[in-house]
Amino acid sequence: MNKYVLVVMMFLLVGAKALANTTGSDGMLGGVGLLGSVIAIVASWSRNASVLWAILHGLLGWIYVIYFVLSPKKKD
């Protein structure tokens, strides 16, 4: 069930960002920012397994991806 919530949330976030960028002339930069959001959501879910954290980190995009790579893994 949680995987389905994550997939729906990711599509909503990606769709909202895509609609927000339709009038601009971002070109390649719009896709790169969108890719950062998707990577951030997946990385956040793999580390935290929380929908709220995944939404927040998806909004932060590449900032969270860089933090995720540089920070040590959580110990279980």
C-alpha positions in Angstrom: 0.0 0.0 0.0 2.8 2.5 0.9 4.4 2.0 -2.5 1.2 3.0 -4.3 1.0 6.2 -2.2 4.6 7.0 -3.1 3.9 6.5 -6.8 0.8 8.6 -6.7 2.6 11.4 -4.8 5.5 11.3 -7.2 3.2 11.7 -10.2 1.3 14.5 -8.6 4.5 16.4 -7.8 6.0 15.8 -11.2 2.7 16.8 -12.9 2.4 20.0 -10.9 6.0 21.0 -11.7 5.5 20.2 -15.4 2.3 22.3 -15.5 4.0 25.2 -13.8 6.8 25.2 -16.4 4.6 25.0 -19.5 4.6 28.7 -20.2 8.3 29.4 -19.6 11.2 28.8 -21.9 13.3 26.7 -19.5 14.1 24.1 -22.1 16.6 21.6 -20.7 16.7 23.2 -17.2 13.0 22.4 -16.5 13.8 18.7 -17.1 16.9 18.7 -14.9 15.0 20.3 -12.0 12.2 17.8 -12.4 14.7 14.9 -12.4 16.2 16.3 -9.2 12.8 16.2 -7.6 12.1 12.6 -8.6 15.6 11.5 -7.4 15.0 13.3 -4.1 11.6 11.6 -3.6 13.0 8.2 -4.2 16.1 8.8 -2.0 14.0 10.2 0.8 11.6 7.3 0.7 14.5 4.8 0.7 16.0 6.4 3.8 12.9 7.6 5.8 9.9 5.6 4.4 7.7 8.7 5.1 5.3 10.3 2.7 5.6 13.8 4.4 9.4 13.7 4.2 9.3 12.6 0.6 7.0 15.5 -0.3 9.3 18.0 1.5 12.5 16.6 -0.1 10.8 16.5 -3.5 10.2 20.2 -3.2 13.8 20.8 -2.3 15.0 18.7 -5.3 18.8 18.8 -6.0 19.5 20.3 -2.5 18.3 17.1 -0.8 20.0 14.9 -3.4 23.4 16.5 -2.6 22.7 16.2 1.1 21.7 12.6 0.7 24.9 11.7 -1.1 27.1 13.6 1.4 25.5 12.5 4.6 26.2 9.1 6.3 23.5 6.4 6.1 21.2 5.9 9.1 22.0 3.0 11.3 19.1 0.6 12.0 
